[in-house]
Amino acid sequence: MKPIRWSAHARKKAAKREVQENEVERTIARPDSIVPGGRRRRIFMRRYFDTILQSEMLRRGGGDRDGTDRGDTLQNIEVREI
């Protein structure tokens, strides 16, 4: 897997949502699904069970493809109850 470059916005969103970087990287490495998200963008999605909220959740990470071996830039992180 190519390295992931975190944008400042993605780091801020992850911290606000209390999502650890390794959880996001796991979502990108082994997503349940990938959907197109617009120009050169992919949205990686993975379901998980939140033991504190006792609810199934969806973690989404989106970013831009740069077309090189340098990696993709992660732009945004979302966590939603499903």
N, C-alpha and C positions, 0 to 999 in steps of 0.2 A: 504494500500500500504506500502511496506517495505521502510525504509528510503533510500535515495540516498546519496552515499558517492562520493564526487567530487574529481577527481584526480587534481593535480596541472595543468596538461596539459589541462583538460577540462575547468578549471576556466580561464586559459590564453586565450583559444580559445573563450570562451563566452565574455570576456572583449574586445578582439580584434574585435569581430563581433557585439559588443554592444547589446548582448542578456542578458536579466535579468534572474537570477536564477529561478524566479517563472514561467517565460515563458517556460523554459526547463522542469521544473517539471510538468507543465501542459501538455506538449507534451508527457512526459513519462506516466503520469496518464491517459490521454485520447488521445492516438494516433489515427490518421486516419488509420494507418497500422503499422505492425511490420514485419520485414523480418529478416531471419537469416543472421548473418554477420561473420560467421567463427566459430572457436572453442569457444564454450561457450559464444558467443556474440550475442546480439540482437540489431537491429537498429530500433528505434522508430521514426516515421515520422508523421508530421502534417502540413497541408497547412494553410496559413493565408494570409491576404491582407495587404501589407505594404502601409500605407497612404502617406508616404513621397515619395517612389519610384513609387507609383500608379501601383503596380504590384503584382500578386499573387506569393507567396514565399513558399518554402518548408524548414521547420526546421527539422533537423535530429540530434538525439542524440544516441550515441552508447556506450555500456559498457559491462562489464563482469558480468556474474551471479556467485555468490559465493555459492548458494545452502543453505544459512542459512537465519535466520530472521534478520541478521545484515544489509541486504540490498545489492543492486548492486552497483558496482563502475562505475561511469560515466567517460568514457575515452576521448570522443571527441564530439565536437559540430560543425555542419555545417549549413549554411544558403545559400539557392540558389534561384535564380529567376527561375520560371517555366513558 
